[in-house]
Amino acid sequence: MRRFGTKHTPQSFKPPKLNITAMMDMFTIILIFLLFSFSSEPELAGLDKDMQLPQSTSKTDFQDTVKLVLSQSTLKMGDEVVAQIEDNVIIGLDPDNLKSSGLFIRLSHRSEMHNKSATGNQGPRPILLLCDRRLPFKTINQITKTAALAGFPNFQFAVLEM
Amino acid sequence: MSSLMKKKHRDDPDVEVDMVPIMNMFLVLVPFLLMSASFFHIKAINTSVPVQAAASKKMQADPGLKTTVIIELSQRVVDLSLQADGLKPRETSKWQRQFQKQTDGTFPFTAMADQLGRVKSAYPASDTLIIVPHGDVLYDTIIKIMDMARYEEAEKKLFPNVVISGKIG
């Protein structure tokens, strides 16, 4: 140790100082941007990856209400799969007997619950319908008809802001 | 004066703020916010389906004549017509128009909006439009028609109440 002098002893070694000011600045900017873009809208988790919503000029915010998700392969109520869809036909939804479907039973139950808790002249709550833009109207029509029969005649069609 | 300043500099050690806890907090916050941030904004179009209801007396007492525009939508043609209790068939028939799909595969939305604007100018109290799509019309096309029918310009509303109805028969 002595041969090399005291200059190179571990005691005298000082690690170089890392200047983290620039990194702090960057993190602060990212944090502020993310805090501003943090959405105050109700969460829309559980959307299928292959789901394509239509684009629209609408500026109306959606309500946190009963959510129906109609993709090309499944019909979901909330996060629960209600029916499968094959070739744009909803399996288990008979167009001549919509009241026998699982969707009608679930929606009727929700409608009854809402009516019990509703106060005064509160109208029927809308259904938030997230629907794939490639689906034909005949598929959507079955859903809207069933929902209207169950006591939900009003809808909010979810769209992507242009 | 200068000796005083030198003394002061010697007495104050170079103070360093420990940034490591703040960095740690940032490293936790940034991924959390990135995961929960939504980079696309979802909006909604309010609509309804026709329901059976008793006739409203309020509508009869309305001073302005309210008409209902009906848009029948098929894959290639859009039929626009007018319906109103206080109008004779001869008057409603003059508003009927048919719009063919263009060669680029889109409907002439500008011409349709112009026609709807003329109806709105003639009957300003009108605010309801019924869209009757055929079964094979895509949802995307219906939304485009709804957009065109609801607004003409940014704040000038055409027919904000859009009702969607299946074709009967």
Interface residues (C-beta under 8 A of the other chain):
Chain A: I20 M23 M24 F27 T28 I30 L31 L34 L35 S37 F38 S39 E41 L44 L53 P54 Q55 S56 T57 S58 K59 T60 D61 F62 Q63 P126 L128 C131 D132 R133 R134 L135 P136 F137 K138 I140 N141 T144 K145 A147 A148 P153 N154 F155 Q156 F157 A158 V159 L160 E161
Chain B: M19 I22 M23 F26 L27 L29 V30 L33 L34 S36 A37 S38 F39 F40 H41 I42 K43 A44 I45 N46 T47 S48 V49 V51 P133 H134 G135 D136 V137 L138 Y139 D140 I142 I143 K144 M146 D147 R150 Y151 I164 G166
